[in-house]
Amino acid sequence: MKAYLNNREYDLEEGESILSFAKRHGVFIPSLCQFEPLKHHPGTCRVCLVQLTDEHGTRMVTSCDTQVTPGARIDTISSKVREMQRTQVELLMADHYQDCASCTRHGDCELQTLGLEVGLQQNRFTKNLLPAAMNRVLDTSANAMIRDMTKCIRCLRCVEVCRQIQDVSALTFDGKGLGSLIGVGQAPKQDVSACVQCGQCTIVCPTGALAEKDQNEQVLDYLADKDVITVFSFAPSVRVVLGDEFGLPTGTNVEGKIVAAMRKLGADVVIDTDFAADVVIMEEGTELLGRVKNGGTLPMFTSCCPAWINFAEKHIPGILPHLSTTRSPQGVLGPLAKTYLPERMGLDPKKIKNISVMPCTAKKDEAARPQLSRDGVPDIDVVLTVREFSRLLKRMNIDLATLPPEPFDNPFMSASTGAAVIFGTTGGVMEAAVRTVYAILNNKELTGIVATPLRGIDGVRTAELDLGPAVGKIKVAICHGLRNARILAEEVLRGESPYTFIEVMACPGGCVDGGGTSRFRGQYHTKRAVKQQSLYTLDDQMPFRQSHNNPQIKLLYSEYLDAPNSEKAHHLLHTHYTDRCEKASQDMGNSLKQLTLI
């Protein structure tokens, strides 16, 4: 089969859209709403217009949702086509608050790039359309994210990723005409909606309509205050994803460069969240053994991922007794940095501000949980996403790529193991736990430290593990993406689950593809395997690869916590969960009642 692009004949595949046909043959057609990784071709932006001549005559069509038929002739570059494409971009730009300098996507906006691609030189419609755009919703009610509908271009990518990948369906397309926008279902605002703040919508949004809530000003205030002691830390995955923001090859280990950058910013102390990941394994592993031996609630689900916790509380609260009570690595590091660390370093704990760099938007929401505070003082004061931290460094003219690496400077909360490093990828928490649980049960290390059956990128993976004579064989499951998590959780609630331990990460791929990581135009987590392998390589290179062998962990328990799951450890390092499904309904009803009264 053949068809023509700009008077040149090309091979045609059956069922191909004009846009995919052109891309396959290297012919560029500007587009915006189309997003191939989600199979999303709604034709809403109308930018990908081309002139099509076939058996039905000659007409203008959107190329993303129009199939090519044999013998068709497609014009993508005539003056008429170019003018219509420019007009569409003019309309999109005009129906959009153009305060670009203050936008989180400044310098990285797909709409601005599109203007360049169509040769936009003026905007004839701003005067008529801008007033309506400026009056749309700006929702800052959520702890982690903002929903700024003044910048929305109604591409619907966010709706699709929330529905297809996460099965949350918190985002909806509401209204009609110029009054249409992305809503949050029946909820009046985002904080009482079904949203779990995973941030996957911020990865696919082409503008600044959906973004993390920026806290860089707060960090700079802390750095400028001579009475504040700033303690910086960063998650396992950050060391292999932050380099993307500075043009380094994907998966490059920039751990030492991050330490150097934090010092250059003015950090007083730089510690490693990997240390806390090792603590999590000690606590969670001991908790699992306690449930297995004493007839506790099984299967036990991991609790490291805050978006998963939000999902469980809001969508399937029946599963809450199955969640590990151990906090996440960030949640563990917070109280230790305000108790154990100042005690060992001779610092005033009241002056400490914890600043955490995470790959995840939901970590901001986690830090705001009342359960993660003591006497009204939060354990974690500020959480910056990878994108935020990158903006902060660039704002302070710090080029991560050119910095020579530096080591951590604290002898008490910086040593970690390979088990902690692999927390950053799907399956890593399970593998790290198995290494330590086996050693505790059998008084010897697991033969062949790599648990190959637990690795991979399939959405759901299962394995049977032999933990030795004390427990025998158990079945475990690993999943990433909340759609998969729902399947496993509902299986548990039906009493049909064969598993003892289940790992859940909300973001596809785990933390290496978290909602706060880098955006790439037209791509959605395409380099997952590279980042995952980088973490496995780091694991291979570590002097210690099991959490229980970390010398600083041994010191922590012998001198401060007594033992895993001790009374003191429970007080500092464990948490509880709340059925927010019922509460959300009540809050929504109250809010709607207030709106009615107004």
Secondary structure, DSSP 8 states (H G I E B T S, - for coil): -EEEETTEEEE--TT-BHHHHHHHTT-----SS-BGGGTB----S--SEEEEEETTEEEEEEGGG-B--TT-EEESSSHHHHHHHHHHHHHHHHTS---GGGSTTTTS-HHHHHHHHTT----SSHHHHHHHHHTS-EE--SSSEEEEGGG-----HHHHIIIIIS-----EEES-GGG-EEE-TT-SSGGGSS-----HHHHH-SSSSEEE---HHHHHHHHH-TT-EEEEEE-TTHHHHGGGGGT--TT---HHHHHHHHHHHT-SEE--HHHHHHHHHHHHHHHHHHHHHHT-SSSEE----HHHHHHHHHH-GGGGGGB--B--HHHHHHHHHHTHHHHHHT--GGGEEEEEEES-SHHHHHHT-GGGEETTEES--EEEEHHHHHHHHHHTT--GGGS-------SSS----HHHHGGGSTTHHHHHHHHHHHHHHHSS--SSS--GGG-S--SEEEEEEE--TTT-EEEEEEEESHHHHHHHHHHHHTT----SEEEEESSTTSGGG-TTS---TT-SSTTHHHHHHHHHHHHHH-S--SGGG-HHHHHHIIIII-STT-HHHHHHHB-----HHHHHHHHHHHHHHHHHH-
